């Protein structure tokens, strides 16, 4: 793409031959997207049970779910916004 930009700049003064060029294609197919959604739904349900039982904390729950749906997330920011730092069952350990 850079070569195309440079050649066009030779005949068109409006084109900057040093302009940055970024090309982004689709990262997954529609079928892959459906498979990711299904796996996210399944793993989300499984790990929700672990979270609700106090076996994992909110951070681990989010980490696994976001990983299975192929997304990246700032877990600390998500937890801070939600006000969740511990799994629901954790407070029972202190009694």
Gaussian input, Z-matrix of N, CA and C with variables (Angstrom, degrees):
# hf/3-21g

backbone

0 1
 N
 C     1     B1
 C     2     B2     1     A1
 N     3     B3     2     A2     1     D1
 C     4     B4     3     A3     2     D2
 C     5     B5     4     A4     3     D3
 N     6     B6     5     A5     4     D4
 C     7     B7     6     A6     5     D5
 C     8     B8     7     A7     6     D6
 N     9     B9     8     A8     7     D7
 C    10    B10     9     A9     8     D8
 C    11    B11    10    A10     9     D9
 N    12    B12    11    A11    10    D10
 C    13    B13    12    A12    11    D11
 C    14    B14    13    A13    12    D12
 N    15    B15    14    A14    13    D13
 C    16    B16    15    A15    14    D14
 C    17    B17    16    A16    15    D15
 N    18    B18    17    A17    16    D16
 C    19    B19    18    A18    17    D17
 C    20    B20    19    A19    18    D18
 N    21    B21    20    A20    19    D19
 C    22    B22    21    A21    20    D20
 C    23    B23    22    A22    21    D21
 N    24    B24    23    A23    22    D22
 C    25    B25    24    A24    23    D23
 C    26    B26    25    A25    24    D24
 N    27    B27    26    A26    25    D25
 C    28    B28    27    A27    26    D26
 C    29    B29    28    A28    27    D27
 N    30    B30    29    A29    28    D28
 C    31    B31    30    A30    29    D29
 C    32    B32    31    A31    30    D30
 N    33    B33    32    A32    31    D31
 C    34    B34    33    A33    32    D32
 C    35    B35    34    A34    33    D33
 N    36    B36    35    A35    34    D34
 C    37    B37    36    A36    35    D35
 C    38    B38    37    A37    36    D36
 N    39    B39    38    A38    37    D37
 C    40    B40    39    A39    38    D38
 C    41    B41    40    A40    39    D39
 N    42    B42    41    A41    40    D40
 C    43    B43    42    A42    41    D41
 C    44    B44    43    A43    42    D42
 N    45    B45    44    A44    43    D43
 C    46    B46    45    A45    44    D44
 C    47    B47    46    A46    45    D45
 N    48    B48    47    A47    46    D46
 C    49    B49    48    A48    47    D47
 C    50    B50    49    A49    48    D48
 N    51    B51    50    A50    49    D49
 C    52    B52    51    A51    50    D50
 C    53    B53    52    A52    51    D51
 N    54    B54    53    A53    52    D52
 C    55    B55    54    A54    53    D53
 C    56    B56    55    A55    54    D54
 N    57    B57    56    A56    55    D55
 C    58    B58    57    A57    56    D56
 C    59    B59    58    A58    57    D57
 N    60    B60    59    A59    58    D58
 C    61    B61    60    A60    59    D59
 C    62    B62    61    A61    60    D60
 N    63    B63    62    A62    61    D61
 C    64    B64    63    A63    62    D62
 C    65    B65    64    A64    63    D63
 N    66    B66    65    A65    64    D64
 C    67    B67    66    A66    65    D65
 C    68    B68    67    A67    66    D66
 N    69    B69    68    A68    67    D67
 C    70    B70    69    A69    68    D68
 C    71    B71    70    A70    69    D69
 N    72    B72    71    A71    70    D70
 C    73    B73    72    A72    71    D71
 C    74    B74    73    A73    72    D72
 N    75    B75    74    A74    73    D73
 C    76    B76    75    A75    74    D74
 C    77    B77    76    A76    75    D75
 N    78    B78    77    A77    76    D76
 C    79    B79    78    A78    77    D77
 C    80    B80    79    A79    78    D78
 N    81    B81    80    A80    79    D79
 C    82    B82    81    A81    80    D80
 C    83    B83    82    A82    81    D81
 N    84    B84    83    A83    82    D82
 C    85    B85    84    A84    83    D83
 C    86    B86    85    A85    84    D84
 N    87    B87    86    A86    85    D85
 C    88    B88    87    A87    86    D86
 C    89    B89    88    A88    87    D87
 N    90    B90    89    A89    88    D88
 C    91    B91    90    A90    89    D89
 C    92    B92    91    A91    90    D90
 N    93    B93    92    A92    91    D91
 C    94    B94    93    A93    92    D92
 C    95    B95    94    A94    93    D93
 N    96    B96    95    A95    94    D94
 C    97    B97    96    A96    95    D95
 C    98    B98    97    A97    96    D96
 N    99    B99    98    A98    97    D97
 C   100   B100    99    A99    98    D98
 C   101   B101   100   A100    99    D99
 N   102   B102   101   A101   100   D100
 C   103   B103   102   A102   101   D101
 C   104   B104   103   A103   102   D102
 N   105   B105   104   A104   103   D103
 C   106   B106   105   A105   104   D104
 C   107   B107   106   A106   105   D105
 N   108   B108   107   A107   106   D106
 C   109   B109   108   A108   107   D107
 C   110   B110   109   A109   108   D108
 N   111   B111   110   A110   109   D109
 C   112   B112   111   A111   110   D110
 C   113   B113   112   A112   111   D111
 N   114   B114   113   A113   112   D112
 C   115   B115   114   A114   113   D113
 C   116   B116   115   A115   114   D114
 N   117   B117   116   A116   115   D115
 C   118   B118   117   A117   116   D116
 C   119   B119   118   A118   117   D117
 N   120   B120   119   A119   118   D118
 C   121   B121   120   A120   119   D119
 C   122   B122   121   A121   120   D120
 N   123   B123   122   A122   121   D121
 C   124   B124   123   A123   122   D122
 C   125   B125   124   A124   123   D123
 N   126   B126   125   A125   124   D124
 C   127   B127   126   A126   125   D125
 C   128   B128   127   A127   126   D126
 N   129   B129   128   A128   127   D127
 C   130   B130   129   A129   128   D128
 C   131   B131   130   A130   129   D129
 N   132   B132   131   A131   130   D130
 C   133   B133   132   A132   131   D131
 C   134   B134   133   A133   132   D132
 N   135   B135   134   A134   133   D133
 C   136   B136   135   A135   134   D134
 C   137   B137   136   A136   135   D135
 N   138   B138   137   A137   136   D136
 C   139   B139   138   A138   137   D137
 C   140   B140   139   A139   138   D138
 N   141   B141   140   A140   139   D139
 C   142   B142   141   A141   140   D140
 C   143   B143   142   A142   141   D141
 N   144   B144   143   A143   142   D142
 C   145   B145   144   A144   143   D143
 C   146   B146   145   A145   144   D144
 N   147   B147   146   A146   145   D145
 C   148   B148   147   A147   146   D146
 C   149   B149   148   A148   147   D147
 N   150   B150   149   A149   148   D148
 C   151   B151   150   A150   149   D149
 C   152   B152   151   A151   150   D150
 N   153   B153   152   A152   151   D151
 C   154   B154   153   A153   152   D152
 C   155   B155   154   A154   153   D153
 N   156   B156   155   A155   154   D154
 C   157   B157   156   A156   155   D155
 C   158   B158   157   A157   156   D156
 N   159   B159   158   A158   157   D157
 C   160   B160   159   A159   158   D158
 C   161   B161   160   A160   159   D159
 N   162   B162   161   A161   160   D160
 C   163   B163   162   A162   161   D161
 C   164   B164   163   A163   162   D162
 N   165   B165   164   A164   163   D163
 C   166   B166   165   A165   164   D164
 C   167   B167   166   A166   165   D165
 N   168   B168   167   A167   166   D166
 C   169   B169   168   A168   167   D167
 C   170   B170   169   A169   168   D168
 N   171   B171   170   A170   169   D169
 C   172   B172   171   A171   170   D170
 C   173   B173   172   A172   171   D171
 N   174   B174   173   A173   172   D172
 C   175   B175   174   A174   173   D173
 C   176   B176   175   A175   174   D174
 N   177   B177   176   A176   175   D175
 C   178   B178   177   A177   176   D176
 C   179   B179   178   A178   177   D177
 N   180   B180   179   A179   178   D178
 C   181   B181   180   A180   179   D179
 C   182   B182   181   A181   180   D180
 N   183   B183   182   A182   181   D181
 C   184   B184   183   A183   182   D182
 C   185   B185   184   A184   183   D183
 N   186   B186   185   A185   184   D184
 C   187   B187   186   A186   185   D185
 C   188   B188   187   A187   186   D186
 N   189   B189   188   A188   187   D187
 C   190   B190   189   A189   188   D188
 C   191   B191   190   A190   189   D189
 N   192   B192   191   A191   190   D190
 C   193   B193   192   A192   191   D191
 C   194   B194   193   A193   192   D192
 N   195   B195   194   A194   193   D193
 C   196   B196   195   A195   194   D194
 C   197   B197   196   A196   195   D195
 N   198   B198   197   A197   196   D196
 C   199   B199   198   A198   197   D197
 C   200   B200   199   A199   198   D198
 N   201   B201   200   A200   199   D199
 C   202   B202   201   A201   200   D200
 C   203   B203   202   A202   201   D201
 N   204   B204   203   A203   202   D202
 C   205   B205   204   A204   203   D203
 C   206   B206   205   A205   204   D204
 N   207   B207   206   A206   205   D205
 C   208   B208   207   A207   206   D206
 C   209   B209   208   A208   207   D207
 N   210   B210   209   A209   208   D208
 C   211   B211   210   A210   209   D209
 C   212   B212   211   A211   210   D210
 N   213   B213   212   A212   211   D211
 C   214   B214   213   A213   212   D212
 C   215   B215   214   A214   213   D213
 N   216   B216   215   A215   214   D214
 C   217   B217   216   A216   215   D215
 C   218   B218   217   A217   216   D216
 N   219   B219   218   A218   217   D217
 C   220   B220   219   A219   218   D218
 C   221   B221   220   A220   219   D219
 N   222   B222   221   A221   220   D220
 C   223   B223   222   A222   221   D221
 C   224   B224   223   A223   222   D222
 N   225   B225   224   A224   223   D223
 C   226   B226   225   A225   224   D224
 C   227   B227   226   A226   225   D225
 N   228   B228   227   A227   226   D226
 C   229   B229   228   A228   227   D227
 C   230   B230   229   A229   228   D228
 N   231   B231   230   A230   229   D229
 C   232   B232   231   A231   230   D230
 C   233   B233   232   A232   231   D231
 N   234   B234   233   A233   232   D232
 C   235   B235   234   A234   233   D233
 C   236   B236   235   A235   234   D234
 N   237   B237   236   A236   235   D235
 C   238   B238   237   A237   236   D236
 C   239   B239   238   A238   237   D237
 N   240   B240   239   A239   238   D238
 C   241   B241   240   A240   239   D239
 C   242   B242   241   A241   240   D240
 N   243   B243   242   A242   241   D241
 C   244   B244   243   A243   242   D242
 C   245   B245   244   A244   243   D243
 N   246   B246   245   A245   244   D244
 C   247   B247   246   A246   245   D245
 C   248   B248   247   A247   246   D246
 N   249   B249   248   A248   247   D247
 C   250   B250   249   A249   248   D248
 C   251   B251   250   A250   249   D249
 N   252   B252   251   A251   250   D250
 C   253   B253   252   A252   251   D251
 C   254   B254   253   A253   252   D252
 N   255   B255   254   A254   253   D253
 C   256   B256   255   A255   254   D254
 C   257   B257   256   A256   255   D255
 N   258   B258   257   A257   256   D256
 C   259   B259   258   A258   257   D257
 C   260   B260   259   A259   258   D258
 N   261   B261   260   A260   259   D259
 C   262   B262   261   A261   260   D260
 C   263   B263   262   A262   261   D261
 N   264   B264   263   A263   262   D262
 C   265   B265   264   A264   263   D263
 C   266   B266   265   A265   264   D264
 N   267   B267   266   A266   265   D265
 C   268   B268   267   A267   266   D266
 C   269   B269   268   A268   267   D267
 N   270   B270   269   A269   268   D268
 C   271   B271   270   A270   269   D269
 C   272   B272   271   A271   270   D270
 N   273   B273   272   A272   271   D271
 C   274   B274   273   A273   272   D272
 C   275   B275   274   A274   273   D273
 N   276   B276   275   A275   274   D274
 C   277   B277   276   A276   275   D275
 C   278   B278   277   A277   276   D276
 N   279   B279   278   A278   277   D277
 C   280   B280   279   A279   278   D278
 C   281   B281   280   A280   279   D279
 N   282   B282   281   A281   280   D280
 C   283   B283   282   A282   281   D281
 C   284   B284   283   A283   282   D282

   B1=1.4483
   B2=1.5271
   B3=1.3085
   B4=1.4573
   B5=1.5171
   B6=1.3249
   B7=1.4679
   B8=1.5239
   B9=1.3110
   B10=1.4678
   B11=1.5248
   B12=1.3144
   B13=1.4643
   B14=1.5318
   B15=1.3242
   B16=1.4651
   B17=1.5264
   B18=1.3192
   B19=1.4761
   B20=1.5226
   B21=1.3313
   B22=1.4645
   B23=1.5266
   B24=1.3251
   B25=1.4630
   B26=1.5265
   B27=1.3404
   B28=1.4693
   B29=1.5213
   B30=1.3399
   B31=1.4714
   B32=1.5290
   B33=1.3087
   B34=1.4652
   B35=1.5333
   B36=1.3079
   B37=1.4559
   B38=1.5236
   B39=1.3276
   B40=1.4688
   B41=1.5269
   B42=1.3330
   B43=1.4623
   B44=1.5247
   B45=1.3189
   B46=1.4650
   B47=1.5307
   B48=1.3258
   B49=1.4672
   B50=1.5280
   B51=1.3208
   B52=1.4645
   B53=1.5272
   B54=1.3262
   B55=1.4689
   B56=1.5297
   B57=1.3101
   B58=1.4722
   B59=1.5310
   B60=1.3171
   B61=1.4594
   B62=1.5233
   B63=1.3267
   B64=1.4668
   B65=1.5244
   B66=1.3165
   B67=1.4612
   B68=1.5205
   B69=1.3213
   B70=1.4627
   B71=1.5179
   B72=1.3048
   B73=1.4561
   B74=1.5191
   B75=1.3041
   B76=1.4615
   B77=1.5216
   B78=1.3292
   B79=1.4606
   B80=1.5277
   B81=1.3202
   B82=1.4634
   B83=1.5222
   B84=1.3154
   B85=1.4579
   B86=1.5259
   B87=1.3250
   B88=1.4632
   B89=1.5271
   B90=1.3302
   B91=1.4657
   B92=1.5260
   B93=1.3368
   B94=1.4630
   B95=1.5269
   B96=1.3268
   B97=1.4574
   B98=1.5215
   B99=1.3209
   B100=1.4666
   B101=1.5239
   B102=1.3206
   B103=1.4674
   B104=1.5295
   B105=1.3259
   B106=1.4642
   B107=1.5230
   B108=1.3183
   B109=1.4640
   B110=1.5223
   B111=1.3224
   B112=1.4618
   B113=1.5242
   B114=1.3244
   B115=1.4625
   B116=1.5235
   B117=1.3260
   B118=1.4615
   B119=1.5081
   B120=1.3282
   B121=1.4690
   B122=1.5303
   B123=1.3272
   B124=1.4663
   B125=1.5269
   B126=1.3221
   B127=1.4644
   B128=1.5206
   B129=1.3397
   B130=1.4650
   B131=1.5133
   B132=1.3282
   B133=1.4624
   B134=1.5169
   B135=1.3204
   B136=1.4687
   B137=1.5239
   B138=1.3293
   B139=1.4615
   B140=1.5187
   B141=1.3271
   B142=1.4669
   B143=1.5215
   B144=1.3244
   B145=1.4657
   B146=1.5238
   B147=1.3313
   B148=1.4639
   B149=1.5268
   B150=1.3235
   B151=1.4610
   B152=1.5238
   B153=1.3248
   B154=1.4652
   B155=1.5280
   B156=1.3302
   B157=1.4675
   B158=1.5268
   B159=1.3259
   B160=1.4560
   B161=1.5143
   B162=1.3281
   B163=1.4573
   B164=1.5297
   B165=1.3170
   B166=1.4660
   B167=1.5206
   B168=1.3240
   B169=1.4580
   B170=1.5259
   B171=1.3147
   B172=1.4682
   B173=1.5205
   B174=1.3219
   B175=1.4713
   B176=1.5223
   B177=1.3269
   B178=1.4690
   B179=1.5224
   B180=1.3132
   B181=1.4660
   B182=1.5304
   B183=1.3264
   B184=1.4620
   B185=1.5227
   B186=1.3288
   B187=1.4663
   B188=1.5189
   B189=1.3241
   B190=1.4651
   B191=1.5282
   B192=1.3099
   B193=1.4682
   B194=1.5268
   B195=1.3170
   B196=1.4614
   B197=1.5265
   B198=1.3124
   B199=1.4646
   B200=1.5306
   B201=1.3341
   B202=1.4572
   B203=1.5145
   B204=1.3181
   B205=1.4637
   B206=1.5195
   B207=1.3448
   B208=1.4565
   B209=1.5110
   B210=1.3144
   B211=1.4573
   B212=1.5236
   B213=1.3172
   B214=1.4549
   B215=1.5159
   B216=1.3207
   B217=1.4584
   B218=1.5188
   B219=1.3113
   B220=1.4596
   B221=1.5239
   B222=1.3273
   B223=1.4615
   B224=1.5193
   B225=1.3151
   B226=1.4653
   B227=1.5245
   B228=1.3292
   B229=1.4639
   B230=1.5260
   B231=1.3233
   B232=1.4613
   B233=1.5199
   B234=1.3214
   B235=1.4661
   B236=1.5203
   B237=1.3205
   B238=1.4657
   B239=1.5287
   B240=1.3318
   B241=1.4646
   B242=1.5125
   B243=1.3348
   B244=1.4618
   B245=1.5249
   B246=1.3237
   B247=1.4598
   B248=1.5154
   B249=1.3362
   B250=1.4625
   B251=1.5142
   B252=1.3094
   B253=1.4509
   B254=1.5131
   B255=1.3122
   B256=1.4567
   B257=1.5257
   B258=1.3180
   B259=1.4593
   B260=1.5229
   B261=1.3212
   B262=1.4595
   B263=1.5283
   B264=1.3165
   B265=1.4577
   B266=1.5112
   B267=1.3157
   B268=1.4650
   B269=1.5256
   B270=1.3531
   B271=1.4578
   B272=1.5341
   B273=1.3211
   B274=1.4596
   B275=1.5224
   B276=1.3381
   B277=1.4519
   B278=1.5248
   B279=1.3319
   B280=1.4559
   B281=1.5157
   B282=1.3119
   B283=1.4657
   B284=1.5052
   A1=111.05
   A2=117.13
   A3=120.15
   A4=111.01
   A5=117.14
   A6=121.25
   A7=109.77
   A8=117.67
   A9=121.63
   A10=109.82
   A11=116.23
   A12=121.16
   A13=111.26
   A14=116.77
   A15=121.23
   A16=111.34
   A17=116.89
   A18=119.87
   A19=111.22
   A20=116.43
   A21=119.56
   A22=110.24
   A23=116.71
   A24=120.99
   A25=111.64
   A26=117.38
   A27=121.03
   A28=111.70
   A29=116.74
   A30=120.24
   A31=112.83
   A32=116.85
   A33=120.56
   A34=108.52
   A35=116.39
   A36=121.90
   A37=114.13
   A38=117.06
   A39=120.01
   A40=113.00
   A41=116.18
   A42=120.77
   A43=109.84
   A44=115.91
   A45=121.82
   A46=108.21
   A47=118.88
   A48=120.67
   A49=113.15
   A50=116.91
   A51=120.13
   A52=112.90
   A53=115.96
   A54=119.73
   A55=110.15
   A56=115.40
   A57=120.59
   A58=109.06
   A59=115.40
   A60=121.04
   A61=108.50
   A62=116.43
   A63=121.39
   A64=107.99
   A65=115.95
   A66=121.67
   A67=107.85
   A68=116.47
   A69=121.66
   A70=108.96
   A71=115.86
   A72=120.68
   A73=110.51
   A74=115.97
   A75=120.31
   A76=108.80
   A77=115.62
   A78=118.59
   A79=112.57
   A80=117.73
   A81=120.47
   A82=109.96
   A83=115.79
   A84=120.50
   A85=110.03
   A86=116.29
   A87=120.78
   A88=110.84
   A89=116.49
   A90=120.28
   A91=110.84
   A92=116.20
   A93=120.18
   A94=110.76
   A95=115.69
   A96=120.31
   A97=110.86
   A98=117.38
   A99=121.48
   A100=110.15
   A101=116.96
   A102=120.56
   A103=110.69
   A104=117.58
   A105=120.94
   A106=111.44
   A107=116.38
   A108=120.14
   A109=110.50
   A110=116.73
   A111=120.05
   A112=111.60
   A113=117.38
   A114=119.52
   A115=110.14
   A116=117.51
   A117=120.76
   A118=112.23
   A119=115.81
   A120=120.27
   A121=110.83
   A122=116.70
   A123=120.49
   A124=111.94
   A125=116.39
   A126=119.35
   A127=110.39
   A128=116.33
   A129=119.93
   A130=111.81
   A131=116.02
   A132=120.12
   A133=112.49
   A134=116.19
   A135=120.23
   A136=111.57
   A137=115.84
   A138=119.08
   A139=112.53
   A140=117.54
   A141=119.35
   A142=110.04
   A143=116.38
   A144=119.59
   A145=111.26
   A146=117.19
   A147=120.65
   A148=110.79
   A149=116.28
   A150=121.02
   A151=110.70
   A152=116.57
   A153=120.88
   A154=112.02
   A155=116.70
   A156=120.98
   A157=111.64
   A158=117.05
   A159=120.56
   A160=113.47
   A161=117.54
   A162=121.06
   A163=113.10
   A164=116.89
   A165=121.86
   A166=107.53
   A167=116.58
   A168=119.73
   A169=110.63
   A170=114.60
   A171=120.69
   A172=111.84
   A173=116.67
   A174=120.58
   A175=110.99
   A176=117.10
   A177=120.66
   A178=110.87
   A179=116.42
   A180=121.08
   A181=110.27
   A182=116.88
   A183=120.52
   A184=112.05
   A185=116.82
   A186=120.77
   A187=111.22
   A188=116.09
   A189=120.55
   A190=110.71
   A191=117.43
   A192=120.15
   A193=110.69
   A194=117.67
   A195=119.89
   A196=110.95
   A197=117.14
   A198=119.56
   A199=111.25
   A200=116.85
   A201=120.00
   A202=113.42
   A203=118.25
   A204=119.12
   A205=111.72
   A206=115.92
   A207=120.49
   A208=114.56
   A209=117.45
   A210=121.18
   A211=110.57
   A212=115.32
   A213=121.51
   A214=107.45
   A215=115.21
   A216=118.87
   A217=109.83
   A218=115.57
   A219=121.81
   A220=106.04
   A221=116.06
   A222=121.09
   A223=112.09
   A224=117.06
   A225=119.70
   A226=111.07
   A227=116.52
   A228=120.32
   A229=110.95
   A230=116.93
   A231=120.02
   A232=111.27
   A233=116.49
   A234=120.65
   A235=111.72
   A236=116.63
   A237=120.01
   A238=110.69
   A239=116.70
   A240=119.98
   A241=111.55
   A242=116.55
   A243=120.60
   A244=112.00
   A245=116.75
   A246=120.15
   A247=112.69
   A248=117.04
   A249=121.60
   A250=109.87
   A251=115.78
   A252=119.61
   A253=111.75
   A254=117.18
   A255=121.77
   A256=109.65
   A257=116.02
   A258=120.96
   A259=108.62
   A260=118.86
   A261=121.49
   A262=114.10
   A263=118.81
   A264=120.75
   A265=114.22
   A266=118.88
   A267=122.05
   A268=112.64
   A269=117.39
   A270=118.02
   A271=111.86
   A272=118.14
   A273=121.64
   A274=111.47
   A275=117.50
   A276=121.50
   A277=111.78
   A278=116.89
   A279=120.67
   A280=113.16
   A281=119.11
   A282=122.31
   A283=111.62
   D1=-33.36
   D2=179.62
   D3=-63.31
   D4=-40.00
   D5=179.12
   D6=-63.87
   D7=-42.56
   D8=178.76
   D9=-60.78
   D10=-44.32
   D11=179.11
   D12=-61.50
   D13=-43.32
   D14=-179.87
   D15=-65.72
   D16=-40.39
   D17=179.69
   D18=-67.61
   D19=-40.20
   D20=178.84
   D21=-64.53
   D22=-35.56
   D23=-179.51
   D24=-64.09
   D25=-25.40
   D26=178.53
   D27=-65.01
   D28=-31.03
   D29=-176.76
   D30=-111.91
   D31=-6.05
   D32=-177.58
   D33=-134.63
   D34=106.10
   D35=-176.87
   D36=-65.76
   D37=-15.45
   D38=179.60
   D39=-77.78
   D40=-12.67
   D41=-176.07
   D42=-94.17
   D43=129.34
   D44=177.96
   D45=-87.37
   D46=112.98
   D47=-177.43
   D48=-68.69
   D49=-13.64
   D50=179.73
   D51=-103.46
   D52=10.35
   D53=-179.60
   D54=-65.03
   D55=144.78
   D56=177.76
   D57=-75.04
   D58=139.09
   D59=179.26
   D60=-121.41
   D61=128.44
   D62=177.16
   D63=-128.21
   D64=130.03
   D65=179.04
   D66=-120.29
   D67=127.05
   D68=-179.83
   D69=-123.54
   D70=124.04
   D71=176.26
   D72=-101.57
   D73=171.93
   D74=176.90
   D75=-64.18
   D76=134.68
   D77=-177.20
   D78=-82.22
   D79=-28.51
   D80=178.58
   D81=-143.83
   D82=161.57
   D83=178.58
   D84=-83.29
   D85=169.10
   D86=178.35
   D87=-60.94
   D88=-38.52
   D89=179.24
   D90=-65.50
   D91=-41.35
   D92=177.16
   D93=-63.25
   D94=-38.29
   D95=179.92
   D96=-62.65
   D97=-41.24
   D98=177.66
   D99=-64.81
   D100=-42.86
   D101=179.59
   D102=-63.07
   D103=-41.01
   D104=177.49
   D105=-63.55
   D106=-41.59
   D107=179.21
   D108=-63.25
   D109=-42.53
   D110=179.54
   D111=-65.79
   D112=-42.81
   D113=179.72
   D114=-67.09
   D115=-37.34
   D116=177.04
   D117=-62.55
   D118=-40.61
   D119=178.55
   D120=-64.51
   D121=-44.30
   D122=-179.61
   D123=-66.28
   D124=-49.38
   D125=-177.36
   D126=-69.11
   D127=-33.21
   D128=177.22
   D129=-60.29
   D130=-43.88
   D131=178.73
   D132=-65.19
   D133=-42.53
   D134=179.34
   D135=-63.20
   D136=-46.99
   D137=-177.82
   D138=-75.47
   D139=-23.32
   D140=173.76
   D141=-63.19
   D142=-39.97
   D143=177.50
   D144=-62.06
   D145=-42.19
   D146=177.56
   D147=-63.62
   D148=-40.81
   D149=179.19
   D150=-64.48
   D151=-48.07
   D152=-178.80
   D153=-62.99
   D154=-30.41
   D155=178.75
   D156=-81.00
   D157=-5.55
   D158=179.65
   D159=80.09
   D160=15.97
   D161=-178.70
   D162=-84.54
   D163=-22.73
   D164=174.95
   D165=-135.31
   D166=156.39
   D167=178.13
   D168=-89.70
   D169=174.05
   D170=-176.85
   D171=-61.82
   D172=-36.53
   D173=-179.32
   D174=-61.68
   D175=-46.34
   D176=-179.68
   D177=-65.64
   D178=-40.53
   D179=177.84
   D180=-57.87
   D181=-50.93
   D182=179.81
   D183=-64.29
   D184=-41.43
   D185=-178.97
   D186=-57.17
   D187=-47.06
   D188=-177.43
   D189=-68.06
   D190=-45.68
   D191=-178.08
   D192=-62.79
   D193=-47.04
   D194=179.94
   D195=-63.78
   D196=-36.60
   D197=179.02
   D198=-65.20
   D199=-42.02
   D200=-178.07
   D201=-70.48
   D202=-23.85
   D203=176.34
   D204=-94.85
   D205=6.35
   D206=173.50
   D207=74.07
   D208=26.44
   D209=-179.32
   D210=-115.99
   D211=155.23
   D212=173.50
   D213=-106.07
   D214=146.34
   D215=-179.92
   D216=-148.32
   D217=151.54
   D218=172.93
   D219=-85.55
   D220=95.22
   D221=-174.44
   D222=-61.58
   D223=-39.45
   D224=179.99
   D225=-61.55
   D226=-41.50
   D227=179.25
   D228=-66.89
   D229=-41.75
   D230=178.31
   D231=-62.33
   D232=-44.95
   D233=179.92
   D234=-65.47
   D235=-40.16
   D236=179.45
   D237=-63.84
   D238=-42.93
   D239=179.25
   D240=-64.54
   D241=-36.70
   D242=-178.42
   D243=-82.15
   D244=-17.37
   D245=-177.95
   D246=73.35
   D247=24.02
   D248=-178.52
   D249=-111.87
   D250=122.54
   D251=176.36
   D252=-121.66
   D253=-21.41
   D254=-177.67
   D255=-128.68
   D256=157.10
   D257=173.77
   D258=-70.93
   D259=152.52
   D260=-176.50
   D261=-55.80
   D262=-34.33
   D263=-177.58
   D264=-78.94
   D265=-10.01
   D266=-174.30
   D267=-64.89
   D268=-34.80
   D269=-177.52
   D270=-66.18
   D271=-20.26
   D272=177.56
   D273=-67.60
   D274=-26.46
   D275=-179.15
   D276=-65.84
   D277=-25.84
   D278=-176.15
   D279=-84.68
   D280=-8.57
   D281=-176.98
   D282=-83.16

